Amino acid sequence: MDPVKILIYIFSATTALSMVRVVLGPTVADRMVGLTVVASQVLGLLVLIAVDRKLTFYLDVALVYDIFGFIGILAITRYVGNREAHR
């Protein structure tokens, strides 16, 4: 079996396991870390799929996904920080 396909399966499995932390995380910080890890793993999956299929389109999608993921994490952090500051 192709090593890239094996890595795709491994990344898919670890992404599913990281989603457990996002769903079951006891604190907001645990969920934030889990969400960041999932976003990084999906980015890696997109790059691996681009390499496997030899399509640069997936690299463009990965770049846009990474930018929106970073902005999303910043927005969630700001929202949680503002909410805790008002307590």
N, C-alpha and C positions, 0 to 999 in steps of 0.2 A: 504494500500500500504506500501511496505517496506521502512523504513526511508532512507536506503542507496540509493534506486532508486530515492527518492524525492531529496536527495542531489545531485545526478548525474544530474537531470534535472535543479536544481537551478544553479549548477556550469556551465552547458552548456549555460544557458541563460545569466549569468553574463559574461561568456567568450565572447559571441557574442556582448554584450554591450561594453565590453572593447575593442573589435576590432574597434568599432566606433572611440574611442580615437586614436587608431593607425592610422587609415585612415584619419581622419579629424583633427587631432591635429594641432593646428596652428604653433607650434614650434617643433624643433627636440627633445627638452627635453620632451615635452608632448608625443611625439611618443615613445620615449625610455621608459618612465614610463609605458605607455600603453602596450608596448611589454613585459616588465618585469612582469606586472600583468597577462597578457595572459599566459605567460610561467608558472607562478606559479599556475594559475588555471588549466591548462592542466596537470601539475604535480599532483595536487589534484584529478583531474578526473581519472587519471591513477591509483592512489592509491585506490580511491573509487570503480573503476571497478574491481581491484584485490580483494578487500574485498567482493564485490557482487558475483563475479564468483568463489571465492576461488582458484584463480590461482596466484602463486607466480611469474610467468613469467612477469606479468604486473608490478610488483615491480622492476624487473631487467630493464625493458624498461623505467620505470619512473626514475631510477637512472641514466641511460645513457642519457636520455632526459635532465635531470637536469644539468648534466655535460656539455653537448653540448650547452645548453641554456645559461649557465653562460659564457662559452668561447665565444659564439656568441655576447652576450651583451658587453663583454670586447672588442672584436674586433670592434664592431660598435662604441663604446665610443672612442676608440683610433683613428679610422678613422675620426670621427666628430671633435675630439679635434685637430688632425693634420690639418684638412681642415680649421678650424677657426683660427689656429695659423698662417697660411700662408696668411691671409687676410690683 
